[in-house]
Amino acid sequence: MELSSLDLSTSSEKGYEFEFIPEATGVGEGFYITVLGKHADTIKEWTRKAVNNMRERERLLAKKGKDDYRKVEEDEAFGIQLAATTIIGWRGLNDGGKPVEYSKEMALTICRINPEIRDQVSAASELMSNFTKSK
């Protein structure tokens, strides 16, 4: 085994492309999404920053004597943003017959409006065999 094969951070930075399959039809329609792996430094850095910001907010509220809790909407927003951050590109997405170019803002939009996309992005990112070469 090569030492370099143990570096999941580097291999997770390489994009993995999968076809989005709507649950209603079970058939792909040519919309391919490219994602980072869950161990990518990009994902780890975003997650650390987001979680640290939440913790700091909670700490400040506790310091002021306010008993606050994180609402489910905040957890949902975290999941949406994480999925959008995981997406690094796509092909085959159209709007009115015109191609929709990848952007971070559009990734956030599609993750917000379609939970199936979020689920499939997360599943593809979690499966490390998508980012490592089997021998």
Backbone torsions as a table, in degrees:
resi	resn	phi	psi	omega
1	MET	NA	134.9	178.3
2	GLU	-86.0	139.2	178.2
3	LEU	-55.3	-40.4	-178.4
4	SER	-61.5	-24.5	-179.8
5	SER	-72.3	-13.5	178.9
6	LEU	-86.4	-8.9	-175.9
7	ASP	-82.2	86.3	-178.1
8	LEU	-72.4	-26.2	178.3
9	SER	-62.5	-47.0	-179.3
10	THR	-67.0	-46.1	-178.8
11	SER	-66.4	-29.3	178.9
12	SER	-71.8	-19.5	178.2
13	GLU	-75.9	-17.6	177.7
14	LYS	-78.9	130.0	-177.4
15	GLY	-67.1	148.3	172.7
16	TYR	-120.7	128.9	-178.8
17	GLU	-103.5	134.5	175.1
18	PHE	-136.8	158.4	177.5
19	GLU	-91.9	128.5	175.5
20	PHE	-68.9	127.8	180.0
21	ILE	-118.4	107.9	177.3
22	PRO	-62.7	135.8	-179.2
23	GLU	-62.9	-33.2	-176.4
24	ALA	-61.5	-35.7	-177.1
25	THR	-108.2	-28.4	-176.2
26	GLY	70.2	12.6	-176.4
27	VAL	-127.1	130.7	176.8
28	GLY	-70.7	151.8	-179.8
29	GLU	-121.1	20.8	175.9
30	GLY	87.3	17.1	176.1
31	PHE	-99.4	110.4	-177.3
32	TYR	-108.5	131.7	-177.8
33	ILE	-116.1	135.9	177.1
34	THR	-107.3	128.9	-176.4
35	VAL	-126.6	158.3	170.4
36	LEU	-87.8	157.3	174.4
37	GLY	-79.3	157.8	-176.0
38	LYS	-62.3	-20.0	-179.6
39	HIS	-96.2	6.0	178.8
40	ALA	-62.8	139.6	178.2
41	ASP	-56.6	-36.8	178.8
42	THR	-57.4	-44.3	-178.9
43	ILE	-72.4	-43.4	-179.9
44	LYS	-62.4	-42.4	179.7
45	GLU	-64.2	-43.4	179.2
46	TRP	-62.8	-44.2	-178.0
47	THR	-64.2	-44.6	178.8
48	ARG	-59.2	-46.2	-178.8
49	LYS	-62.5	-45.9	-178.6
50	ALA	-63.9	-45.4	-179.2
51	VAL	-67.9	-41.3	177.2
52	ASN	-61.7	-39.3	177.0
53	ASN	-62.9	-42.4	178.0
54	MET	-63.2	-43.8	-179.5
55	ARG	-64.5	-40.3	179.2
56	GLU	-63.9	-41.5	177.7
57	ARG	-60.3	-45.6	179.4
58	GLU	-64.3	-39.1	179.2
59	ARG	-63.5	-44.3	180.0
60	LEU	-64.8	-40.0	178.3
61	LEU	-65.7	-41.3	178.6
62	ALA	-64.3	-37.6	179.4
63	LYS	-63.6	-32.8	178.5
64	LYS	-84.2	1.1	178.8
65	GLY	80.4	15.0	-180.0
66	LYS	-93.4	130.0	177.5
67	ASP	-91.3	99.4	-177.1
68	ASP	-118.0	156.0	175.9
69	TYR	-136.3	156.3	179.4
70	ARG	-80.3	128.7	-179.0
71	LYS	-80.0	155.7	-180.0
72	VAL	-59.4	-32.8	178.0
73	GLU	-61.5	-33.4	177.4
74	GLU	-69.8	-38.0	176.4
75	ASP	-65.7	-41.5	177.7
76	GLU	-61.9	-44.4	179.7
77	ALA	-62.2	-37.8	176.9
78	PHE	-61.2	-46.8	179.9
79	GLY	-62.6	-40.2	178.2
80	ILE	-63.9	-47.3	-179.2
81	GLN	-65.4	-38.8	178.3
82	LEU	-63.2	-45.5	178.8
83	ALA	-61.3	-43.9	-179.6
84	ALA	-63.3	-37.7	178.6
85	THR	-67.6	-31.7	-179.8
86	THR	-69.2	-31.0	-179.2
87	ILE	-75.7	130.2	178.5
88	ILE	-120.3	3.1	177.6
89	GLY	170.7	173.0	174.8
90	TRP	-164.7	170.0	172.1
91	ARG	-149.0	151.4	176.8
92	GLY	89.4	11.0	176.6
93	LEU	-99.1	127.3	-177.7
94	ASN	-125.9	158.2	173.8
95	ASP	-136.7	111.0	-176.5
96	GLY	64.3	31.1	179.8
97	GLY	84.4	-5.4	179.6
98	LYS	-103.2	139.0	-179.5
99	PRO	-61.0	139.2	174.1
100	VAL	-99.0	114.3	-180.0
101	GLU	-73.8	146.3	176.4
102	TYR	-64.2	137.8	167.7
103	SER	-152.3	157.7	178.3
104	LYS	-61.1	-37.9	-179.6
105	GLU	-66.1	-41.9	179.5
106	MET	-70.6	-33.9	175.3
107	ALA	-61.2	-42.8	177.4
108	LEU	-62.2	-41.3	179.4
109	THR	-62.6	-48.9	-177.0
110	ILE	-67.9	-31.2	176.4
111	CYS	-71.8	-31.8	179.0
112	ARG	-71.6	-41.0	-172.6
113	ILE	-88.8	-13.2	-175.7
114	ASN	-137.6	100.0	-179.7
115	PRO	-64.6	-25.1	176.9
116	GLU	-64.8	-37.9	176.6
117	ILE	-63.5	-46.2	177.7
118	ARG	-55.7	-46.3	-178.2
119	ASP	-62.3	-44.3	-177.9
120	GLN	-71.6	-35.3	175.2
121	VAL	-61.9	-47.2	-179.8
122	SER	-61.8	-45.3	-179.5
123	ALA	-62.2	-43.3	179.9
124	ALA	-66.0	-37.4	-179.6
125	SER	-71.2	-33.7	-177.5
126	GLU	-75.1	-29.4	-174.5
127	LEU	-81.0	99.9	-172.7
128	MET	-65.5	-23.5	177.4
129	SER	-63.2	-17.5	174.6
130	ASN	-70.3	-18.4	-173.4
131	PHE	-119.3	-2.0	179.5
132	THR	-123.0	152.7	179.2
133	LYS	-92.9	125.1	176.6
134	SER	-81.1	138.1	178.6
135	LYS	-108.0	NA	NA
